[in-house]
Amino acid sequence: MASKTWKVRPVDGFILEVLSKKGAMTDSDLFDAVNEEFNDVGLADFNRLLMNLEIEGRIYVSTLTKGKRRVELKAQKQ
């Protein structure tokens, strides 16, 4: 019987970390990066995470073409 272990960092923190290092990305590239680190995150979970981060005001998601989105980190106010 396989047991699941908790990840040290949350997925939303990883998303913010990737965006801060690489800059703006397409949603498919970001999903691939998340899926390499957290292979149990599905597309529905990923979209929910993006929506929550956008509601919190941490990222900005815009439409590029049909079925493709651009995800970027919002500038931090100082």
Secondary structure, 3 states (H helix, E strand, C coil): CCCCCCCCCCHHHHHHHHHHHHCCEEHHHHHHHHHHHCCCCCHHHHHHHHHHHHHCCCEEEEEEECCEEEEEECCCCC
